[in-house]
């Protein structure tokens, strides 16, 4: 008997004709994933003493694919604070959404996803958290997807926001066919590159 699929549909790899992608590999931030060819394929780099971040921008305001990397994350700290802190401070899970037009975007939906042992094994991580949400803009909505991952002392935060093709009360099947499938074209093929072994 086949085991039930535990990965969210937006983390299952697909190829879409109307969402062509190019695989981007970054040895510095230790990731590989497809980015939509209609988006900027040369990321903006933000860097602090704690983390480095790549930002890929889509053609519409609010459309973003960001990858943040910490090489020295504390395994004893709650990984969810990496996103919850932004929500507490700004009401949004990504600080980049604060830069959108007035009135400020409003988070109308945000929920964690069930743990997927299958996905955790696929990505070879010690810790994995998945979140999905919806943000209201003046004339449209953004569908949000966020992954928090830790492998040993390395941690990643991957965030994707897309212009939603669905109303907030749309049936889940419609959201899967229009929003989640586009997210899966990038996130479903995410790979985390090997990290150097820690020195004892």
Backbone torsions as a table, in degrees:
resi	resn	phi	psi	omega
1	UNK	NA	135.0	-179.4
2	UNK	-69.6	140.0	176.0
3	UNK	-74.1	143.0	178.0
4	UNK	-65.9	143.2	178.3
5	UNK	-69.1	125.1	-178.4
6	UNK	-102.8	-12.6	179.0
7	UNK	-76.7	138.6	173.9
8	UNK	-58.1	152.9	-177.7
9	UNK	-59.7	-29.8	-179.5
10	UNK	-80.7	3.2	172.8
11	UNK	-116.3	17.9	177.4
12	UNK	-106.2	121.7	-172.0
13	UNK	-61.4	130.7	175.5
14	UNK	-140.4	163.2	173.2
15	UNK	-122.8	128.7	-177.4
16	UNK	-120.2	132.1	178.3
17	UNK	-64.1	-38.6	-177.2
18	UNK	-91.5	10.8	174.8
19	UNK	-137.9	64.3	-176.4
20	UNK	-66.0	144.3	-176.6
21	UNK	-129.2	160.6	171.7
22	UNK	-127.0	130.8	-178.9
23	UNK	-75.2	126.9	178.2
24	UNK	-110.6	130.5	177.8
25	UNK	-117.8	130.2	179.4
26	UNK	-128.6	108.4	-179.9
27	UNK	-73.1	-23.4	-178.4
28	UNK	-71.9	-44.6	179.5
29	UNK	-98.6	4.2	170.6
30	UNK	61.8	49.1	177.3
31	UNK	-144.2	160.2	171.6
32	UNK	-141.7	127.9	176.7
33	UNK	-160.6	155.1	177.2
34	UNK	-78.5	137.7	176.0
35	UNK	-117.6	137.7	-179.9
36	UNK	-57.1	132.3	-177.5
37	UNK	-66.5	-16.5	177.6
38	UNK	-82.5	-5.3	-179.8
39	UNK	-99.5	171.2	174.6
40	UNK	-67.6	127.7	-178.3
41	UNK	-98.3	-4.6	173.6
42	UNK	-109.2	107.2	-171.8
43	UNK	-74.8	150.4	167.9
44	UNK	-76.7	140.6	-179.3
45	UNK	-108.7	124.9	169.0
46	UNK	-110.2	136.8	-176.2
47	UNK	-141.8	133.1	173.1
48	UNK	-125.8	-178.4	178.9
49	UNK	-70.2	-16.3	-175.4
50	UNK	-103.3	-39.2	-174.3
51	UNK	-144.4	162.1	174.5
52	UNK	-121.2	146.4	-176.4
53	UNK	-139.5	134.5	170.9
54	UNK	-103.9	136.9	-178.7
55	UNK	-125.3	117.1	174.0
56	UNK	-104.7	128.1	-176.2
57	UNK	-104.0	139.0	175.3
58	UNK	-89.5	176.2	-177.2
59	UNK	-72.2	-21.2	-178.5
60	UNK	-105.0	146.6	177.7
61	UNK	-55.2	131.5	178.8
62	UNK	94.3	-15.1	178.3
63	UNK	-79.2	116.4	-174.2
64	UNK	-144.1	146.6	166.7
65	UNK	-128.6	114.8	-177.5
66	UNK	-122.6	144.2	176.1
67	UNK	-128.8	115.6	177.1
68	UNK	-107.0	143.8	-175.4
69	UNK	-135.9	130.9	172.2
70	UNK	-119.9	124.8	-178.4
71	UNK	-86.6	-14.4	-176.8
72	UNK	-131.5	56.4	178.2
73	UNK	-75.4	147.0	178.4
74	UNK	-88.7	115.3	-177.0
75	UNK	-64.6	-19.2	-179.8
76	UNK	-83.9	-13.7	-179.7
77	UNK	-83.5	151.5	179.4
78	UNK	-74.0	113.4	-176.3
79	UNK	-61.8	-28.1	-177.7
80	UNK	-64.7	-20.6	178.6
81	UNK	-62.8	-21.4	-179.8
82	UNK	-62.6	-28.4	177.5
83	UNK	-109.8	-34.9	-178.3
84	UNK	-64.5	-30.6	179.6
85	UNK	-63.0	-39.3	178.3
86	UNK	-66.8	-39.0	-179.7
87	UNK	-65.3	-41.5	179.5
88	UNK	-65.8	-37.2	-176.8
89	UNK	-81.5	-38.3	-170.4
90	UNK	-120.7	-14.9	-174.6
91	UNK	83.6	2.9	-178.2
92	UNK	-131.5	149.6	-177.7
93	UNK	-80.1	-11.8	178.5
94	UNK	-130.4	129.6	-178.4
95	UNK	-64.8	-24.0	-178.8
96	UNK	-67.8	-25.9	179.6
97	UNK	-69.6	-18.4	177.7
98	UNK	-67.1	-20.0	-175.4
99	UNK	-84.0	0.3	-178.9
100	UNK	-78.0	171.8	-170.7
101	UNK	-64.5	160.0	175.0
102	UNK	-80.1	140.4	0.1
103	UNK	-71.3	158.2	-175.8
104	UNK	-60.6	146.5	175.3
105	UNK	-57.0	148.7	-179.2
106	UNK	-122.8	127.3	178.6
107	UNK	-77.0	115.8	-177.2
108	UNK	-106.4	-13.7	179.7
109	UNK	-154.5	134.0	177.9
110	UNK	-158.2	120.0	-179.0
111	UNK	-148.5	146.4	175.5
112	UNK	-78.7	153.2	-179.3
113	UNK	-102.3	154.4	178.9
114	UNK	-59.1	146.7	178.1
115	UNK	-64.1	137.2	179.3
116	UNK	-116.9	99.5	177.2
117	UNK	-58.5	-33.9	179.4
118	UNK	-62.5	-44.9	-179.9
119	UNK	-70.3	-38.4	178.4
120	UNK	-60.8	-40.2	178.7
121	UNK	-70.4	-40.7	179.8
122	UNK	-60.1	-41.7	-178.3
123	UNK	-86.5	-6.7	178.3
124	UNK	55.8	52.8	-179.6
125	UNK	-119.4	154.5	177.7
126	UNK	-83.0	-25.4	-178.0
127	UNK	-143.9	140.4	-178.9
128	UNK	-146.8	129.4	174.2
129	UNK	-131.2	137.6	-178.2
130	UNK	-124.4	139.0	179.5
131	UNK	-136.3	149.1	177.0
132	UNK	-141.1	140.4	-176.7
133	UNK	-155.0	-173.7	-178.4
134	UNK	-144.7	133.9	179.1
135	UNK	-119.7	135.7	178.6
136	UNK	-93.1	127.8	172.4
137	UNK	-107.1	172.4	-177.4
138	UNK	-53.2	-38.5	-174.6
139	UNK	-128.5	8.2	-179.0
140	UNK	-161.5	-173.9	178.9
141	UNK	-129.1	150.5	172.8
142	UNK	-110.0	131.0	172.4
143	UNK	-90.6	131.3	-175.2
144	UNK	-113.1	142.9	176.2
145	UNK	-138.2	128.7	-179.0
146	UNK	-135.7	134.5	175.0
147	UNK	-119.4	135.3	170.6
148	UNK	-116.5	127.4	-174.8
149	UNK	-137.0	144.6	175.7
150	UNK	-138.3	132.5	173.2
151	UNK	-128.3	111.0	-174.0
152	UNK	55.5	-122.7	-178.1
153	UNK	-95.2	3.6	179.0
154	UNK	-97.7	141.3	-179.7
155	UNK	-138.3	147.2	179.2
156	UNK	-129.6	146.5	168.4
157	UNK	-125.7	119.0	179.7
158	UNK	-114.5	124.9	-177.5
159	UNK	-127.2	134.6	176.6
160	UNK	-130.8	130.1	173.1
161	UNK	-127.6	131.9	-176.5
162	UNK	-127.2	146.0	169.6
163	UNK	-61.5	123.9	-177.4
164	UNK	-78.7	141.3	175.3
165	UNK	-93.8	6.4	-172.4
166	UNK	-129.1	149.3	172.7
167	UNK	-72.5	159.0	-178.6
168	UNK	-57.1	-31.0	-177.2
169	UNK	-98.4	18.2	-179.1
170	UNK	-67.2	147.0	176.4
171	UNK	-59.1	147.0	-177.4
172	UNK	-58.0	-35.2	179.5
173	UNK	-61.0	-38.6	178.5
174	UNK	-68.7	-40.4	177.7
175	UNK	-63.4	-40.8	179.3
176	UNK	-61.9	-43.2	-175.8
177	UNK	-73.9	-26.4	-173.6
178	UNK	-108.5	-38.2	-177.8
179	UNK	-103.5	-56.5	-174.5
180	UNK	-59.9	-35.3	-177.2
181	UNK	-66.5	-34.1	176.5
182	UNK	-69.8	-39.9	177.5
183	UNK	-62.1	-40.5	-177.0
184	UNK	-67.6	-24.0	178.5
185	UNK	-63.7	-25.0	174.9
186	UNK	-104.5	-57.3	-172.8
187	UNK	-67.7	-30.2	-177.6
188	UNK	-66.8	-17.4	179.4
189	UNK	-111.3	15.4	178.2
190	UNK	-59.8	135.5	173.0
191	UNK	-131.2	139.0	174.0
192	UNK	-101.8	128.4	-175.7
193	UNK	-78.2	159.5	-179.9
194	UNK	-61.8	143.6	176.5
195	UNK	-107.6	153.7	-179.4
196	UNK	-65.4	140.6	178.3
197	UNK	-62.9	141.9	-178.9
198	UNK	-69.2	143.0	179.1
199	UNK	-85.4	134.0	-179.7
200	UNK	-83.9	NA	NA
